[in-house]
Amino acid sequence: MNRKLIVIVLIFACLLLVPVLAAVTNNSFVINMGTQFVIYALAAVSLDLILGYGALVSFGHAAFFGLGGYLIGAVAFHMDMGETIFGWAGTNSALILWPLAMLVAAAVGLIMGFLSLRTSGIQFIMITLAFAQMLYFVLVGLVMYGGDDGMSVTSRNVLPGLDLENPTVFYYVCFALMAAWVWLCRRIIKSPFGMVLRGFKQNERRNVNLGYAPMRYKLTAFVISAAGTGLAGALWANYALYVSPDMASWLKSGTLMAMIILGGIGSIYGAILGAVVYLGLEQWLTGWTENWMLFLGPVLILVVLFSKRGLFGWLAGKNSHD
């Protein structure tokens, strides 16, 4: 068994054992942190699909995170008020709402990607940032949904045969969805589509000369990435039972990017490790000081300077990239 496989097994084994640790220590905070880990890992993996393999630096992915969360919150709000949504009575079924959150995020991602991908480099970064900020201010202006204060969600969605109000059950559902998304992203990366996408990252002109259309491949990857981030937003709304415009702010996009850099750009498993380490450091440092980012910044700088492949690359060795 090589180092890379050992690290991957350890990451998933530790995440699987989070509820066990919570039960042994009789500390519900452990499982709450674990739930945050897997939800943000799902969002980070989604972003890394285009950042690490398509070299698309998107500062607008928080928009999809916010959309997923607000879809859950808005449906719950109108149901509580006894109102319909465009004639639809609404539902609390996760089997309907979670795929719907992915669909809405994918649809917005299609529009955003279609317009943004007509540019490249710094222009692409700024356009995705502009779209995210537009959505952020739209959410701030929605007084019905609490405006800048956000709004509470009365209860979690329901899954047949499962009690999502139980923290352990909800954790394992989030973990299973994260693992399934990682499997799907791995399949995409290893597919001919993924090979072409990575080819554009390495040498776009050569791929164009081979007859591949950049827009088609990059836009497809962008939409898939948006859908995954939307699902993460829906799960977060269920976890926190609260949504706010901050979910769509550019700072949230920066957080996801920091997680990927910390774990290792271009490594699906690195994105998971980065999310865990980032949130773990944030929690630990906030116990010491409210200016925790002053200490997290140097950690990121050291990782970039001394381990270009991130923490996962440092732990897994030469074969760390997928």
Steps between C-alpha positions, in 0.01 A plus 500: 500500500655831389507819705224666301254218560588490870430874535167467314391208719597692814304809391181303438548278805536804727188658352306175538596480868395856590162390649681226694738757646205725586327211680816397690575854615131581549566823312241600239731778379722235337224381269401860422856574389510177301183601317659832411807313374311280254269777373787736427702211358218444250512867397881502481510185286246661265712813461820299457342323203537821298784667691735204526419328171378781277709790635180703541545729799141576600436753775127459446435149630356633824202607287406136446553422868263782587245399237483145634451626853242764413293256296459287813431806714253660257295183455487449877400865553206488257381165633502636855298800381254272320585664165565349159811557289392578145198282564705219656405404855860411583645192665738403777631193319878489463457275195337796324664805655864390491498407130303821437772701676756335272285573195455869588873540570583322173261723304654817645844346446412447134419868456795622706740260333376579148570869554816467711675242281507743211792651690803352672755580766435799724190595298343161574577537871346847516185405308430200725561725802261760359225241449538373857487852643191577292323201653628598845340845476180349358477279810574798726211682334250218552331645808241221492779252573660708774723716282849538646400306813406185310228266619454189710392163363247334728596137440719275290375337184375143519634181348288181499607267779757741647476752784707795380430681828737247657851653472666162439257402224533841335878479521512165324260622231730800435804273506340257254411783261852642524651155431264446206593840357869422537445172315313683221770767468768231488309326219472828311871577541605154380256506206589621148313820588727553799810431295398767249423744784847446645641538152356852479673581829838384368484627143175647373628582153606140440157370607327749271718383211392144578140606446374542856276799577613672823160653580315169489733319739564787738133597518395140572757477781387838635135390511586170673710691752215744564255213560727344765545832676123552495452164670753603767299820559178301540668271753637800689152652527381172648794482738498859626121548465590851391589674175643848441648704212847427639467154345535670161769754585838506330659416837331160483652441157837600643453253785433215256806599299716512815385148586607373158838675517558362849412145400653507154372640170417230247431232758144402586611342827717802572187718491345281771812517716523875444141553615560296816829672586371851422186465712692322774760777515226765493325339795821454698634850432171675580530348846816707544425820314230666290773602254554137401562581134826673598631156591329301224653725232860404578401132502367533146813686391724227644300228326525681165873565541611159623239262361368609162276192492342589835471295815365199312797511263738525793343201674436284195830556322570512127178336384272738684326644195194325355 
